[in-house]
């Protein structure tokens, strides 16, 4: 490796290790069963102790090594001293060995904006915890629900949970890290839990095996917790062969890049910039695309509003086809910024 690695490569290398620590925090809090749940704006907008500790760890760790970057996290937390055991000082040597794309090699710290979702899929995380702690009660509560899983597969909910760290420059998502804390839970006790994927347009994506939905099958992944008539109308207009309802924006992008879905369709303003920055960078790195329902790109400048007001449409291939299927009624309901 000749010379010092570019700032953005050092940031991604640190973010990779920091995301893994955040994932360990998420697992640890679930294991204790003491989630410390706070309801923010509604029943489907929750915050847990894991959200708070993971964000503190990510922000404090990255700020310590890169004091000039701008970091925007999902959780509004009071300024306080962060315990040293939440600070991660390591970095991925493997990432530092990669060659930085020329267009990013000269970027400075102060030009970069980091978007952090410390626990994407909080609702599924809390549901999984409830199933683990109160299996009989969970079995009863799941009866009759067309979006829930029976108790025997309740741990499926944990696949919905991710840690997201996205890096932007001049409004564009240029690098992303996604940690899936409970990956491999199916292998049982003793299995090494968790995986971390990352990507950068112009360099590629790592930590997973890229796959596509075979043939011309239209498999749509969409929300399991935030649906409404507009969302449903848009999904139906795609004439899907199958619809997969899962939690978390990060998890939905994983569905795309691992060949379980061909499009992520969310015709609602519920998604935020910290939900989409990291996933968009990884999707772009493998030739995919993420826009609003009008086909316009989202911007990730520090000063932009956090809400993705015009919904999210993400695809690995054939983006224009899915855009062409969006009903006018949906476009009228979701005004582009």
Phi and psi restraints in degrees (value plus and minus 20) as a CYANA .aco file:
   2 UNK   PHI    -103.5   -63.5
   2 UNK   PSI     112.8   152.8
   3 UNK   PHI      51.4    91.4
   3 UNK   PSI    -199.0  -159.0
   4 UNK   PHI    -102.5   -62.5
   4 UNK   PSI     118.1   158.1
   5 UNK   PHI     -80.5   -40.5
   5 UNK   PSI     129.2   169.2
   6 UNK   PHI     -80.5   -40.5
   6 UNK   PSI     132.2   172.2
   7 UNK   PHI     -74.6   -34.6
   7 UNK   PSI     -65.9   -25.9
   8 UNK   PHI     -85.3   -45.3
   8 UNK   PSI     -53.3   -13.3
   9 UNK   PHI     -89.7   -49.7
   9 UNK   PSI     -58.0   -18.0
  10 UNK   PHI     -86.2   -46.2
  10 UNK   PSI     -57.0   -17.0
  11 UNK   PHI     -86.5   -46.5
  11 UNK   PSI     -63.9   -23.9
  12 UNK   PHI     -84.6   -44.6
  12 UNK   PSI     -61.2   -21.2
  13 UNK   PHI     -81.7   -41.7
  13 UNK   PSI     -58.9   -18.9
  14 UNK   PHI     -91.8   -51.8
  14 UNK   PSI     -62.3   -22.3
  15 UNK   PHI     -80.7   -40.7
  15 UNK   PSI     -55.7   -15.7
  16 UNK   PHI     -79.7   -39.7
  16 UNK   PSI     -69.3   -29.3
  17 UNK   PHI     -90.9   -50.9
  17 UNK   PSI     -57.8   -17.8
  18 UNK   PHI     -83.7   -43.7
  18 UNK   PSI     -60.1   -20.1
  19 UNK   PHI     -83.8   -43.8
  19 UNK   PSI     -55.9   -15.9
  20 UNK   PHI     -86.8   -46.8
  20 UNK   PSI     -58.6   -18.6
  21 UNK   PHI     -85.2   -45.2
  21 UNK   PSI     -62.3   -22.3
  22 UNK   PHI     -80.5   -40.5
  22 UNK   PSI     -60.4   -20.4
  23 UNK   PHI     -81.6   -41.6
  23 UNK   PSI     -59.2   -19.2
  24 UNK   PHI     -84.2   -44.2
  24 UNK   PSI     -57.8   -17.8
  25 UNK   PHI     -83.2   -43.2
  25 UNK   PSI     -63.6   -23.6
  26 UNK   PHI     -80.1   -40.1
  26 UNK   PSI     -62.6   -22.6
  27 UNK   PHI     -86.1   -46.1
  27 UNK   PSI     -62.5   -22.5
  28 UNK   PHI     -82.6   -42.6
  28 UNK   PSI     -64.1   -24.1
  29 UNK   PHI     -83.8   -43.8
  29 UNK   PSI     -61.3   -21.3
  30 UNK   PHI     -81.4   -41.4
  30 UNK   PSI     -60.4   -20.4
  31 UNK   PHI     -82.9   -42.9
  31 UNK   PSI     -56.2   -16.2
  32 UNK   PHI     -91.1   -51.1
  32 UNK   PSI     -47.8    -7.8
  33 UNK   PHI      60.7   100.7
  33 UNK   PSI     -24.0    16.0
  34 UNK   PHI    -119.5   -79.5
  34 UNK   PSI      68.1   108.1
  35 UNK   PHI    -104.1   -64.1
  35 UNK   PSI     -39.2     0.8
  36 UNK   PHI      36.3    76.3
  36 UNK   PSI      31.6    71.6
  37 UNK   PHI     -93.5   -53.5
  37 UNK   PSI     113.4   153.4
  38 UNK   PHI    -142.8  -102.8
  38 UNK   PSI     112.2   152.2
  39 UNK   PHI    -109.2   -69.2
  39 UNK   PSI     102.0   142.0
  40 UNK   PHI    -106.7   -66.7
  40 UNK   PSI     -94.3   -54.3
  41 UNK   PHI    -136.4   -96.4
  41 UNK   PSI     -24.6    15.4
  42 UNK   PHI     157.6   197.6
  42 UNK   PSI     156.7   196.7
  43 UNK   PHI     -81.6   -41.6
  43 UNK   PSI     -47.5    -7.5
  44 UNK   PHI    -121.4   -81.4
  44 UNK   PSI      -6.2    33.8
  45 UNK   PHI    -146.1  -106.1
  45 UNK   PSI      67.2   107.2
  46 UNK   PHI    -132.0   -92.0
  46 UNK   PSI     137.8   177.8
  47 UNK   PHI    -152.1  -112.1
  47 UNK   PSI     116.3   156.3
  48 UNK   PHI    -138.3   -98.3
  48 UNK   PSI     152.2   192.2
  49 UNK   PHI     -78.7   -38.7
  49 UNK   PSI     -55.3   -15.3
  50 UNK   PHI     -83.5   -43.5
  50 UNK   PSI     -61.4   -21.4
  51 UNK   PHI     -76.5   -36.5
  51 UNK   PSI     -67.4   -27.4
  52 UNK   PHI     -87.8   -47.8
  52 UNK   PSI     -68.8   -28.8
  53 UNK   PHI     -87.1   -47.1
  53 UNK   PSI     -60.5   -20.5
  54 UNK   PHI     -84.1   -44.1
  54 UNK   PSI     -61.8   -21.8
  55 UNK   PHI     -87.0   -47.0
  55 UNK   PSI     -61.6   -21.6
  56 UNK   PHI     -78.3   -38.3
  56 UNK   PSI     -63.0   -23.0
  57 UNK   PHI     -83.7   -43.7
  57 UNK   PSI     -67.7   -27.7
  58 UNK   PHI     -83.2   -43.2
  58 UNK   PSI     -71.7   -31.7
  59 UNK   PHI     -86.2   -46.2
  59 UNK   PSI     -63.6   -23.6
  60 UNK   PHI     -87.7   -47.7
  60 UNK   PSI     -60.2   -20.2
  61 UNK   PHI     -86.0   -46.0
  61 UNK   PSI     -66.5   -26.5
  62 UNK   PHI     -90.7   -50.7
  62 UNK   PSI     -57.7   -17.7
  63 UNK   PHI     -84.3   -44.3
  63 UNK   PSI     -54.7   -14.7
  64 UNK   PHI     -84.9   -44.9
  64 UNK   PSI     -59.5   -19.5
  65 UNK   PHI    -108.8   -68.8
  65 UNK   PSI     -46.3    -6.3
  66 UNK   PHI    -152.8  -112.8
  66 UNK   PSI      54.7    94.7
  67 UNK   PHI     -85.0   -45.0
  67 UNK   PSI     -36.1     3.9
  68 UNK   PHI    -117.4   -77.4
  68 UNK   PSI     -25.5    14.5
  69 UNK   PHI     -96.0   -56.0
  69 UNK   PSI     137.0   177.0
  70 UNK   PHI    -118.3   -78.3
  70 UNK   PSI     107.5   147.5
  71 UNK   PHI    -138.6   -98.6
  71 UNK   PSI     108.1   148.1
  72 UNK   PHI    -141.3  -101.3
  72 UNK   PSI      94.7   134.7
  73 UNK   PHI    -126.2   -86.2
  73 UNK   PSI     136.4   176.4
  74 UNK   PHI     -84.9   -44.9
  74 UNK   PSI     -62.8   -22.8
  75 UNK   PHI    -104.3   -64.3
  75 UNK   PSI     114.4   154.4
  76 UNK   PHI    -106.5   -66.5
  76 UNK   PSI      82.7   122.7
  77 UNK   PHI    -136.3   -96.3
  77 UNK   PSI     125.0   165.0
  78 UNK   PHI     -88.6   -48.6
  78 UNK   PSI     128.8   168.8
  79 UNK   PHI     -87.7   -47.7
  79 UNK   PSI     107.8   147.8
  80 UNK   PHI    -179.0  -139.0
  80 UNK   PSI     142.0   182.0
  81 UNK   PHI     -88.8   -48.8
  81 UNK   PSI     115.2   155.2
  82 UNK   PHI    -118.2   -78.2
  82 UNK   PSI     112.4   152.4
  83 UNK   PHI     -79.3   -39.3
  83 UNK   PSI     120.0   160.0
  84 UNK   PHI     -79.5   -39.5
  84 UNK   PSI     -48.0    -8.0
  85 UNK   PHI     -93.5   -53.5
  85 UNK   PSI     -25.4    14.6
  86 UNK   PHI    -115.6   -75.6
  86 UNK   PSI     -25.4    14.6
  87 UNK   PHI    -111.0   -71.0
  87 UNK   PSI     106.3   146.3
  88 UNK   PHI    -129.7   -89.7
  88 UNK   PSI      99.5   139.5
  89 UNK   PHI    -122.1   -82.1
  89 UNK   PSI     -22.1    17.9
  90 UNK   PHI    -102.9   -62.9
  90 UNK   PSI     157.5   197.5
  91 UNK   PHI    -175.7  -135.7
  91 UNK   PSI     142.9   182.9
  92 UNK   PHI    -105.1   -65.1
  92 UNK   PSI      92.9   132.9
  93 UNK   PHI     -84.8   -44.8
  93 UNK   PSI     -52.9   -12.9
  94 UNK   PHI     -81.0   -41.0
  94 UNK   PSI     -61.9   -21.9
  95 UNK   PHI     -86.9   -46.9
  95 UNK   PSI     -59.0   -19.0
  96 UNK   PHI     -84.8   -44.8
  96 UNK   PSI     -40.6    -0.6
  97 UNK   PHI    -101.2   -61.2
  97 UNK   PSI     -32.3     7.7
  98 UNK   PHI     -95.4   -55.4
  98 UNK   PSI     131.9   171.9
  99 UNK   PHI    -107.2   -67.2
  99 UNK   PSI     104.9   144.9
 100 UNK   PHI     -88.6   -48.6
 100 UNK   PSI     114.3   154.3
 101 UNK   PHI     -75.4   -35.4
 101 UNK   PSI     117.3   157.3
 102 UNK   PHI     -73.5   -33.5
 102 UNK   PSI     -55.5   -15.5
 103 UNK   PHI     -88.5   -48.5
 103 UNK   PSI     -34.0     6.0
 104 UNK   PHI    -131.6   -91.6
 104 UNK   PSI     -23.8    16.2
 105 UNK   PHI     -87.2   -47.2
 105 UNK   PSI     -47.0    -7.0
 106 UNK   PHI    -122.2   -82.2
 106 UNK   PSI     -10.1    29.9
 107 UNK   PHI     -87.4   -47.4
 107 UNK   PSI     124.8   164.8
 108 UNK   PHI    -123.7   -83.7
 108 UNK   PSI     138.3   178.3
 109 UNK   PHI     -71.7   -31.7
 109 UNK   PSI     -67.9   -27.9
 110 UNK   PHI     -87.8   -47.8
 110 UNK   PSI     -30.5     9.5
 111 UNK   PHI    -110.0   -70.0
 111 UNK   PSI     -25.7    14.3
 112 UNK   PHI    -125.1   -85.1
 112 UNK   PSI     120.6   160.6
 113 UNK   PHI    -140.4  -100.4
 113 UNK   PSI     109.3   149.3
 114 UNK   PHI    -130.0   -90.0
 114 UNK   PSI     105.9   145.9
 115 UNK   PHI    -127.1   -87.1
 115 UNK   PSI     106.4   146.4
 116 UNK   PHI    -142.8  -102.8
 116 UNK   PSI     103.1   143.1
 117 UNK   PHI    -134.0   -94.0
 117 UNK   PSI      84.5   124.5
 118 UNK   PHI     -89.5   -49.5
 118 UNK   PSI     -43.2    -3.2
 119 UNK   PHI    -174.8  -134.8
 119 UNK   PSI      73.3   113.3
 120 UNK   PHI    -106.1   -66.1
 120 UNK   PSI     106.5   146.5
 121 UNK   PHI      78.5   118.5
 121 UNK   PSI      15.3    55.3
 122 UNK   PHI     -81.1   -41.1
 122 UNK   PSI     -58.8   -18.8
 123 UNK   PHI     -80.5   -40.5
 123 UNK   PSI     -65.1   -25.1
 124 UNK   PHI     -85.6   -45.6
 124 UNK   PSI     -55.7   -15.7
 125 UNK   PHI     -81.3   -41.3
 125 UNK   PSI     -65.4   -25.4
 126 UNK   PHI     -90.5   -50.5
 126 UNK   PSI     -55.7   -15.7
 127 UNK   PHI     -84.8   -44.8
 127 UNK   PSI     -62.5   -22.5
 128 UNK   PHI     -82.8   -42.8
 128 UNK   PSI     -61.2   -21.2
 129 UNK   PHI     -81.3   -41.3
 129 UNK   PSI     -61.7   -21.7
 130 UNK   PHI     -84.2   -44.2
 130 UNK   PSI     -60.4   -20.4
 131 UNK   PHI     -82.8   -42.8
 131 UNK   PSI     -59.7   -19.7
 132 UNK   PHI     -90.7   -50.7
 132 UNK   PSI     -56.1   -16.1
 133 UNK   PHI    -104.8   -64.8
 133 UNK   PSI     -52.8   -12.8
 134 UNK   PHI    -153.0  -113.0
 134 UNK   PSI      50.1    90.1
 135 UNK   PHI     -79.6   -39.6
 135 UNK   PSI     -60.0   -20.0
 136 UNK   PHI     -86.4   -46.4
 136 UNK   PSI     -64.3   -24.3
 137 UNK   PHI     -84.4   -44.4
 137 UNK   PSI     -60.1   -20.1
 138 UNK   PHI     -84.8   -44.8
 138 UNK   PSI     -58.9   -18.9
 139 UNK   PHI     -81.4   -41.4
 139 UNK   PSI     -61.8   -21.8
 140 UNK   PHI     -86.4   -46.4
 140 UNK   PSI     -62.4   -22.4
 141 UNK   PHI     -89.8   -49.8
 141 UNK   PSI     -42.9    -2.9
 142 UNK   PHI    -104.6   -64.6
 142 UNK   PSI     -34.8     5.2
 143 UNK   PHI     -85.4   -45.4
 143 UNK   PSI     114.9   154.9
 144 UNK   PHI      63.6   103.6
 144 UNK   PSI     -21.1    18.9
 145 UNK   PHI    -117.7   -77.7
 145 UNK   PSI     106.0   146.0
 146 UNK   PHI    -103.0   -63.0
 146 UNK   PSI     -23.1    16.9
 147 UNK   PHI    -132.3   -92.3
 147 UNK   PSI     -22.7    17.3
 148 UNK   PHI    -120.5   -80.5
 148 UNK   PSI     148.5   188.5
 149 UNK   PHI    -127.7   -87.7
 149 UNK   PSI     126.1   166.1
 150 UNK   PHI     -83.3   -43.3
 150 UNK   PSI     141.4   181.4
 151 UNK   PHI     -78.2   -38.2
 151 UNK   PSI     -55.7   -15.7
 152 UNK   PHI     -81.4   -41.4
 152 UNK   PSI     -41.6    -1.6
 153 UNK   PHI    -141.9  -101.9
 153 UNK   PSI       4.4    44.4
 154 UNK   PHI     -81.6   -41.6
 154 UNK   PSI     -50.0   -10.0
 155 UNK   PHI     -86.9   -46.9
 155 UNK   PSI     -32.2     7.8
 156 UNK   PHI     -74.0   -34.0
 156 UNK   PSI     -51.6   -11.6
 157 UNK   PHI     -77.6   -37.6
 157 UNK   PSI     -51.7   -11.7
 158 UNK   PHI     -88.6   -48.6
 158 UNK   PSI     -41.6    -1.6
 159 UNK   PHI     -86.1   -46.1
 159 UNK   PSI     -40.8    -0.8
 160 UNK   PHI     -95.1   -55.1
 160 UNK   PSI     -35.9     4.1
 161 UNK   PHI    -107.7   -67.7
 161 UNK   PSI     109.3   149.3
 162 UNK   PHI    -160.7  -120.7
 162 UNK   PSI     141.2   181.2
 163 UNK   PHI    -130.2   -90.2
 163 UNK   PSI     108.6   148.6
 164 UNK   PHI    -140.4  -100.4
 164 UNK   PSI     106.6   146.6
 165 UNK   PHI    -149.9  -109.9
 165 UNK   PSI      90.4   130.4
 166 UNK   PHI    -130.3   -90.3
 166 UNK   PSI     124.8   164.8
 167 UNK   PHI    -140.7  -100.7
 167 UNK   PSI     109.3   149.3
 168 UNK   PHI    -144.2  -104.2
 168 UNK   PSI     130.9   170.9
 169 UNK   PHI    -159.1  -119.1
 169 UNK   PSI     106.5   146.5
 170 UNK   PHI      31.4    71.4
 170 UNK   PSI      21.6    61.6
 171 UNK   PHI      65.3   105.3
 171 UNK   PSI     -26.7    13.3
 172 UNK   PHI    -125.8   -85.8
 172 UNK   PSI     120.7   160.7
 173 UNK   PHI     -94.1   -54.1
 173 UNK   PSI      95.1   135.1
 174 UNK   PHI    -132.4   -92.4
 174 UNK   PSI     -29.1    10.9
 175 UNK   PHI    -182.2  -142.2
 175 UNK   PSI     128.5   168.5
 176 UNK   PHI    -168.2  -128.2
 176 UNK   PSI     127.4   167.4
 177 UNK   PHI    -148.2  -108.2
 177 UNK   PSI     109.9   149.9
 178 UNK   PHI    -145.1  -105.1
 178 UNK   PSI     101.9   141.9
 179 UNK   PHI    -125.5   -85.5
 179 UNK   PSI     113.0   153.0
 180 UNK   PHI    -130.0   -90.0
 180 UNK   PSI      75.9   115.9
 181 UNK   PHI     -80.8   -40.8
 181 UNK   PSI     -51.3   -11.3
 182 UNK   PHI    -127.5   -87.5
 182 UNK   PSI      -5.7    34.3
 183 UNK   PHI     -77.0   -37.0
 183 UNK   PSI     114.3   154.3
 184 UNK   PHI      65.9   105.9
 184 UNK   PSI     -11.6    28.4
 185 UNK   PHI     -79.4   -39.4
 185 UNK   PSI     -46.6    -6.6
 186 UNK   PHI     -83.8   -43.8
 186 UNK   PSI     -41.2    -1.2
 187 UNK   PHI     -97.5   -57.5
 187 UNK   PSI     -27.7    12.3
 188 UNK   PHI      66.8   106.8
 188 UNK   PSI    -193.5  -153.5
 189 UNK   PHI     -80.5   -40.5
 189 UNK   PSI     116.8   156.8
 190 UNK   PHI      76.1   116.1
 190 UNK   PSI     -34.3     5.7
 191 UNK   PHI     -94.0   -54.0
 191 UNK   PSI     127.2   167.2
 192 UNK   PHI     -96.1   -56.1
 192 UNK   PSI      95.7   135.7
 193 UNK   PHI    -108.1   -68.1
 193 UNK   PSI     127.3   167.3
 194 UNK   PHI      73.6   113.6
 194 UNK   PSI     131.5   171.5
 195 UNK   PHI    -170.7  -130.7
 195 UNK   PSI     137.6   177.6
 196 UNK   PHI    -150.0  -110.0
 196 UNK   PSI     106.7   146.7
 197 UNK   PHI    -134.2   -94.2
 197 UNK   PSI     132.3   172.3
 198 UNK   PHI    -170.6  -130.6
 198 UNK   PSI     140.8   180.8
 199 UNK   PHI    -180.8  -140.8
 199 UNK   PSI     139.1   179.1
 200 UNK   PHI    -169.3  -129.3
 200 UNK   PSI     102.6   142.6
 201 UNK   PHI     -73.7   -33.7
 201 UNK   PSI     114.2   154.2
 202 UNK   PHI      72.8   112.8
 202 UNK   PSI     -32.5     7.5
 203 UNK   PHI    -140.6  -100.6
 203 UNK   PSI     -62.1   -22.1
 204 UNK   PHI     105.3   145.3
 204 UNK   PSI    -194.2  -154.2
 205 UNK   PHI    -149.8  -109.8
 205 UNK   PSI     127.9   167.9
 206 UNK   PHI    -158.4  -118.4
 206 UNK   PSI     137.7   177.7
 207 UNK   PHI      76.1   116.1
 207 UNK   PSI     -15.6    24.4
 208 UNK   PHI    -177.0  -137.0
 208 UNK   PSI     147.4   187.4
 209 UNK   PHI    -123.0   -83.0
 209 UNK   PSI      92.9   132.9
 210 UNK   PHI     -85.2   -45.2
 210 UNK   PSI     109.9   149.9
 211 UNK   PHI    -160.7  -120.7
 211 UNK   PSI     139.7   179.7
 212 UNK   PHI    -144.8  -104.8
 212 UNK   PSI     133.1   173.1
 213 UNK   PHI     -81.3   -41.3
 213 UNK   PSI     109.1   149.1
 214 UNK   PHI     -89.3   -49.3
 214 UNK   PSI     127.8   167.8
 215 UNK   PHI      44.9    84.9
 215 UNK   PSI    -168.3  -128.3
 216 UNK   PHI    -124.8   -84.8
 216 UNK   PSI       2.0    42.0
 217 UNK   PHI     -87.2   -47.2
 217 UNK   PSI     113.9   153.9
 218 UNK   PHI    -122.0   -82.0
 218 UNK   PSI      84.1   124.1
 219 UNK   PHI    -133.0   -93.0
 219 UNK   PSI      96.4   136.4
 220 UNK   PHI    -120.5   -80.5
 220 UNK   PSI     110.0   150.0
 221 UNK   PHI    -124.7   -84.7
 221 UNK   PSI     115.6   155.6
 222 UNK   PHI    -169.4  -129.4
 222 UNK   PSI    -197.5  -157.5
 223 UNK   PHI     -86.2   -46.2
 223 UNK   PSI     127.9   167.9
 224 UNK   PHI    -125.9   -85.9
 224 UNK   PSI     -30.2     9.8
 225 UNK   PHI    -144.8  -104.8
 225 UNK   PSI     -33.0     7.0
 226 UNK   PHI    -147.2  -107.2
 226 UNK   PSI      19.6    59.6
 227 UNK   PHI    -104.4   -64.4
 227 UNK   PSI     138.0   178.0
 228 UNK   PHI    -178.3  -138.3
 228 UNK   PSI    -196.2  -156.2
 229 UNK   PHI     -82.8   -42.8
 229 UNK   PSI     -60.0   -20.0
 230 UNK   PHI     -83.6   -43.6
 230 UNK   PSI     -64.4   -24.4
 231 UNK   PHI     -80.0   -40.0
 231 UNK   PSI     -67.0   -27.0
 232 UNK   PHI     -85.0   -45.0
 232 UNK   PSI     -62.7   -22.7
 233 UNK   PHI     -81.0   -41.0
 233 UNK   PSI     -59.6   -19.6
 234 UNK   PHI     -89.0   -49.0
 234 UNK   PSI     -63.4   -23.4
 235 UNK   PHI     -81.8   -41.8
 235 UNK   PSI     -65.2   -25.2
 236 UNK   PHI     -81.4   -41.4
 236 UNK   PSI     -55.6   -15.6
 237 UNK   PHI     -85.4   -45.4
 237 UNK   PSI     -40.8    -0.8
 238 UNK   PHI     -95.7   -55.7
 238 UNK   PSI     -28.8    11.2
 239 UNK   PHI      29.5    69.5
 239 UNK   PSI      37.5    77.5
 240 UNK   PHI     -92.9   -52.9
 240 UNK   PSI     129.3   169.3
 241 UNK   PHI     -98.3   -58.3
 241 UNK   PSI     -45.0    -5.0
 242 UNK   PHI    -176.8  -136.8
 242 UNK   PSI     127.5   167.5
 243 UNK   PHI    -143.6  -103.6
 243 UNK   PSI     108.7   148.7
 244 UNK   PHI    -131.8   -91.8
 244 UNK   PSI      97.0   137.0
 245 UNK   PHI    -123.1   -83.1
 245 UNK   PSI      91.7   131.7
 246 UNK   PHI    -154.1  -114.1
 246 UNK   PSI     148.2   188.2
 247 UNK   PHI    -117.3   -77.3
 247 UNK   PSI     137.1   177.1
 248 UNK   PHI      61.5   101.5
 248 UNK   PSI     108.5   148.5
 249 UNK   PHI     -85.7   -45.7
 249 UNK   PSI     -59.2   -19.2
 250 UNK   PHI     -80.2   -40.2
 250 UNK   PSI     -63.8   -23.8
 251 UNK   PHI     -84.8   -44.8
 251 UNK   PSI     -56.1   -16.1
 252 UNK   PHI     -87.0   -47.0
 252 UNK   PSI     -56.4   -16.4
 253 UNK   PHI     -88.4   -48.4
 253 UNK   PSI     -54.7   -14.7
 254 UNK   PHI     -81.8   -41.8
 254 UNK   PSI     -58.2   -18.2
 255 UNK   PHI     -78.3   -38.3
 255 UNK   PSI     -58.6   -18.6
 256 UNK   PHI     -89.2   -49.2
 256 UNK   PSI     -70.9   -30.9
 257 UNK   PHI     -97.0   -57.0
 257 UNK   PSI     -34.7     5.3
 258 UNK   PHI    -125.3   -85.3
 258 UNK   PSI      -6.8    33.2
 259 UNK   PHI      58.2    98.2
 259 UNK   PSI       0.4    40.4
 260 UNK   PHI    -116.9   -76.9
 260 UNK   PSI     -34.3     5.7
 261 UNK   PHI    -165.8  -125.8
 261 UNK   PSI     133.8   173.8
 262 UNK   PHI    -124.8   -84.8
 262 UNK   PSI     -37.1     2.9
 263 UNK   PHI    -174.0  -134.0
 263 UNK   PSI     123.7   163.7
 264 UNK   PHI    -126.8   -86.8
 264 UNK   PSI      96.2   136.2
 265 UNK   PHI    -141.7  -101.7
 265 UNK   PSI      98.3   138.3
 266 UNK   PHI    -159.8  -119.8
 266 UNK   PSI      71.1   111.1
 267 UNK   PHI    -106.1   -66.1
 267 UNK   PSI      48.8    88.8
 268 UNK   PHI    -179.0  -139.0
 268 UNK   PSI     133.3   173.3
 269 UNK   PHI    -105.5   -65.5
 269 UNK   PSI      -1.8    38.2
 270 UNK   PHI     -96.0   -56.0
 270 UNK   PSI     -38.5     1.5
 271 UNK   PHI    -104.0   -64.0
 271 UNK   PSI     131.1   171.1
 272 UNK   PHI    -140.7  -100.7
 272 UNK   PSI     150.3   190.3
 273 UNK   PHI     -82.2   -42.2
 273 UNK   PSI     -56.3   -16.3
 274 UNK   PHI     -90.4   -50.4
 274 UNK   PSI     -37.1     2.9
 275 UNK   PHI     -96.9   -56.9
 275 UNK   PSI     -50.8   -10.8
 276 UNK   PHI    -131.9   -91.9
 276 UNK   PSI     -36.6     3.4
 277 UNK   PHI     -82.7   -42.7
 277 UNK   PSI     -76.0   -36.0
 278 UNK   PHI     -82.8   -42.8
 278 UNK   PSI     -68.5   -28.5
 279 UNK   PHI     -79.0   -39.0
 279 UNK   PSI     -59.5   -19.5
 280 UNK   PHI     -83.3   -43.3
 280 UNK   PSI     -61.2   -21.2
 281 UNK   PHI     -82.5   -42.5
 281 UNK   PSI     -62.6   -22.6
 282 UNK   PHI     -88.1   -48.1
 282 UNK   PSI     -61.4   -21.4
 283 UNK   PHI     -83.0   -43.0
 283 UNK   PSI     -64.7   -24.7
 284 UNK   PHI     -81.8   -41.8
 284 UNK   PSI     -54.0   -14.0
 285 UNK   PHI     -85.2   -45.2
 285 UNK   PSI     -41.8    -1.8
 286 UNK   PHI    -130.1   -90.1
 286 UNK   PSI      -3.5    36.5
 287 UNK   PHI      71.1   111.1
 287 UNK   PSI     -11.7    28.3
 288 UNK   PHI    -107.6   -67.6
 288 UNK   PSI    -195.8  -155.8
 289 UNK   PHI    -169.4  -129.4
 289 UNK   PSI     122.7   162.7
 290 UNK   PHI    -151.4  -111.4
 290 UNK   PSI     107.6   147.6
 291 UNK   PHI    -160.0  -120.0
 291 UNK   PSI    -199.8  -159.8
 292 UNK   PHI    -102.0   -62.0
 292 UNK   PSI    -197.8  -157.8
 293 UNK   PHI     -91.2   -51.2
 293 UNK   PSI     -31.7     8.3
 294 UNK   PHI    -111.1   -71.1
 294 UNK   PSI     -27.5    12.5
 295 UNK   PHI      72.8   112.8
 295 UNK   PSI     -12.5    27.5
 296 UNK   PHI    -109.9   -69.9
 296 UNK   PSI     123.4   163.4
 297 UNK   PHI     -94.7   -54.7
 297 UNK   PSI     125.9   165.9
 298 UNK   PHI    -106.5   -66.5
 298 UNK   PSI     131.7   171.7
 299 UNK   PHI    -130.3   -90.3
 299 UNK   PSI     129.0   169.0
 300 UNK   PHI    -142.6  -102.6
 300 UNK   PSI      11.3    51.3
 301 UNK   PHI     -83.5   -43.5
 301 UNK   PSI     137.4   177.4
 302 UNK   PHI     -81.8   -41.8
 302 UNK   PSI     -49.8    -9.8
 303 UNK   PHI    -112.1   -72.1
 303 UNK   PSI     -22.6    17.4
 304 UNK   PHI     -91.4   -51.4
 304 UNK   PSI     137.5   177.5
 305 UNK   PHI     -90.3   -50.3
 305 UNK   PSI     129.6   169.6
 306 UNK   PHI     -96.3   -56.3
 306 UNK   PSI     -48.3    -8.3
 307 UNK   PHI     -95.0   -55.0
 307 UNK   PSI     115.7   155.7
 308 UNK   PHI    -107.1   -67.1
 308 UNK   PSI      64.1   104.1
 309 UNK   PHI     -85.0   -45.0
 309 UNK   PSI     -47.7    -7.7
 310 UNK   PHI    -124.6   -84.6
 310 UNK   PSI       7.6    47.6
 311 UNK   PHI      56.4    96.4
 311 UNK   PSI    -195.5  -155.5
 312 UNK   PHI    -155.9  -115.9
 312 UNK   PSI     111.2   151.2
 313 UNK   PHI    -148.4  -108.4
 313 UNK   PSI      98.5   138.5
 314 UNK   PHI    -149.3  -109.3
 314 UNK   PSI     118.7   158.7
 315 UNK   PHI    -163.9  -123.9
 315 UNK   PSI     136.3   176.3
 316 UNK   PHI    -108.4   -68.4
 316 UNK   PSI     -54.5   -14.5
 317 UNK   PHI    -165.2  -125.2
 317 UNK   PSI     143.8   183.8
 318 UNK   PHI      38.4    78.4
 318 UNK   PSI      22.3    62.3
 319 UNK   PHI     -80.8   -40.8
 319 UNK   PSI     -61.5   -21.5
 320 UNK   PHI     -82.6   -42.6
 320 UNK   PSI     -55.1   -15.1
 321 UNK   PHI     -80.6   -40.6
 321 UNK   PSI     -67.6   -27.6
 322 UNK   PHI     -87.2   -47.2
 322 UNK   PSI     -56.6   -16.6
 323 UNK   PHI     -80.2   -40.2
 323 UNK   PSI     -59.1   -19.1
 324 UNK   PHI     -87.2   -47.2
 324 UNK   PSI     -38.1     1.9
 325 UNK   PHI    -111.9   -71.9
 325 UNK   PSI     -27.9    12.1
 326 UNK   PHI     -89.1   -49.1
 326 UNK   PSI     102.2   142.2
 327 UNK   PHI     -85.3   -45.3
 327 UNK   PSI     130.1   170.1
 328 UNK   PHI     -79.6   -39.6
 328 UNK   PSI     -55.3   -15.3
 329 UNK   PHI     -81.1   -41.1
 329 UNK   PSI     -54.8   -14.8
 330 UNK   PHI     -91.5   -51.5
 330 UNK   PSI     -64.1   -24.1
 331 UNK   PHI     -81.9   -41.9
 331 UNK   PSI     -55.8   -15.8
 332 UNK   PHI     -91.4   -51.4
 332 UNK   PSI     -51.8   -11.8
 333 UNK   PHI     -96.9   -56.9
 333 UNK   PSI     -45.3    -5.3
 334 UNK   PHI    -137.5   -97.5
 334 UNK   PSI      77.4   117.4
 335 UNK   PHI     -96.6   -56.6
 335 UNK   PSI     108.3   148.3
 336 UNK   PHI     -91.9   -51.9
 336 UNK   PSI     123.4   163.4
